[in-house]
Amino acid sequence: MDNSEIEAIVMEEVSVVETTRNENKRKTKILYSVFIPLTIIAVLLLYIFSVPSGWYLIAVGLIAIPGIINSGMKVELTSRFKNGLIIPVLARLRPDISYQPGSFIAQETFNESNLFDKPNKYKGEDLFNGKHHKTTFSFSEIHAQKKKKSGKNTTYVTIFKGVFMVADFNKHIKNETYVFTSGGKWFSRFKRVKLENPEFEDNFKVYSDNALEARYILTPSLMEKIIELEKTFNAKLFMSFIGSNVYIALQNSNNFFEPNLDQEVNQEMVQDIVGEIDACVEIIDELDLNTRIWTKQ
């Protein structure tokens, strides 16, 4: 895909989004130019009149108002970017992919992967669904958190943040097999499966309730592809093979599929995000999921 394809679809909307972005920057500067002096004056008046210290927090809080307003404008502009630019580009260039910016993989599906403990807090965005040749797939960004209690204190710890994918697997599976870089769940009822690829063994741990099936799934070729996949995304990789599906979790702190609205909005920015989407779809090719085995079609 070259820039001319992108330009033909989004040229006018890119201009509108960039104009709005610059207008938002101008509004934010005006807000700070008003609220910074206002905050200083409020603090001085409180000091002069010996007002109780609690009021100082309220006065200092005034300085946060421009940031809150700016964040709201960014959320609105991000929505316009995705709906006005990414959706039309995918509709034209990737018609087999549907995109819902405000949706995400269902928590039930996340739990079915059995890769992580069931989260207490679960959210996400940027849901993609489609069919790539013979393989159906869904993926989105997910942030899952587990509640931790210590005495009277309750905190939420991230158990997964990144891109989560579920795809139709190309082999018949009767048992369960898991591949971990590190972390994930502790499996007391599954046995560690040793494989004959030294690099794979150095980087991943495999658990299964059927060692023969695990080796049937994790062919020498697939192990090599999994090693390369983790390197490509620079992420911790978690996989499970259950039923008719393969679940793939790529843990990375990057915020995928998002425009950087601190920079100029242009066709290259749109192309970069479409490239991230393509990279996720290409996981299917990288893992050779379109090669159907025996009767599975």
Number of C-alpha atoms within 10 A of each C-alpha: 9 8 11 10 14 21 18 11 17 18 14 11 16 21 14 14 21 18 14 14 21 16 11 17 16 11 16 19 12 12 17 17 12 13 17 16 12 15 18 14 13 18 18 13 12 15 13 9 8 9 12 9 10 8 13 16 10 13 17 16 11 17 19 13 13 20 14 12 14 18 13 12 18 18 12 11 20 19 15 15 22 22 15 17 21 21 18 17 22 16 13 12 14 14 12 13 18 16 22 15 19 11 15 20 23 15 16 9 13 22 13 14 22 19 23 19 16 18 19 12 14 16 15 21 19 20 22 22 20 18 16 17 12 14 19 17 21 22 25 26 24 26 18 22 20 17 13 12 9 7 6 5 7 10 10 14 14 13 18 24 20 21 26 26 27 23 23 20 27 22 21 18 18 13 14 19 26 27 22 19 19 12 14 18 14 11 13 7 8 16 14 15 19 15 17 11 12 10 11 18 15 9 13 19 18 23 22 22 17 17 20 11 16 23 17 12 18 17 14 14 10 15 20 16 17 21 16 14 18 17 12 10 15 13 18 18 24 25 24 23 27 19 14 14 19 22 25 21 26 22 22 16 11 12 12 16 20 17 18 12 17 10 11 16 20 16 20 14 17 23 19 14 17 20 14 15 18 12 15 19 21 13 17 21 16 17 18 16 22 18 17 15 12 9 8 11 11
